[in-house]
Amino acid sequence: MKVVIMMRDREFRDAFAEMVSENVRDIYAIVNGSTGTHKEAVILTDIMPHELEDEAIEKLKRRTLFLSSVPVRKDHDVRCHVIFKYSGMTSIISELASVYAEWTGDSGSLAASTRVIAVLSEADQLCAERCRTLAAQIIYNHGDSVLIIPMGYINGHIQKTHPDEGGAFRRMMYMIDEGRDYRPESFTECDSYGISYMRLPAGINPVSGLDEDFLIRLIGSAGSHFDTVILDIGSCFRDENLKMISRADNIIFFGNGRNIGEISDYTGAKAAERIRKIDSADTKDETIEIDDYVKEIYGEPFKKGDST
């Protein structure tokens, strides 16, 4: 995604451009470039809609994110994408991705600086274990930090039981909704392999009740704190999950379709073309296939003794 940054606040502009260049792999920032020569780029600006002529607004509104110096009121002009300038880099990048998706029709990545892998399966009870195997391989071979987010109706990733896990998740969603930054360890647990899990209540999974907008914001916000996010979708092919599958960087399906039919019937043909199918009744063979796939998408493992 290309972004033309047209800002009067040079300090904010330079800080944002530097942060993007160092931390966000899927955004190419053009500082104070000409929008005419970058027709495929979205625009980030602190020049507000009321400062522009109606003709200019009509040309720019679909491809522009306006940064307001004051908190945005709920009754702001819905023709334009407007966000509070100091709502946090994660919120701004997430909103830019929404503008880009709406303008181009290309949904793009869910988390600009993070790899998102959607894991599908015919058997929900086995998908959680396969997600853990995948995460362990990524951590062991590449040193990435990995977060698993359960997307099905039942949470199969409980590490420790706390009486207020539901409250922790609500507080996390409040922080995301308000555009506030947070310490990830406040809302996640880490196991002995270094795999992180969201602090969620046992049983019914509250993530499965989120709409598309909140899911995008949750994955983007949580993803900003991790190198890789694994979405444990299993066989929960609700509409919102299907949209997350289509926007994931990588998709893996464990199964042969015997129990659910053609996977493309659920995901659509376009997403199905990107799915890596792993079907093995032998646990050892399946682990080898997972290891091979991790090498394909991450490259060869780093050498444990090498300095980075």
Secondary structure, 3 states (H helix, E strand, C coil): CEEEEECCCHHHHHHHHHHHHHHCCCCEEEECCCHHHCCCCEEEECCCHHHCCHHHHHHHHHHEEEEECCCCCCCCCCCCEEEECCCCHHHHHHHHHHHHHHHHCCCCCCCCCCEEEEEEECCHHHHHHHHHHHHHHHHHHHCCCEEEEECCCEECCCCCCCCCHHHHHHHHHHHHHCCCCCCHHHCEEECCCCEEEECCCCEECHHHHCCHHHHHHHHHHHHCCCCEEEEEEECCCCHHHHHHHHHCCEEEEECCCCCCCCCHHHHCHHHHCCEEEECCCCHHHHHHHHHHHHHHHHCCCCCCCCCC
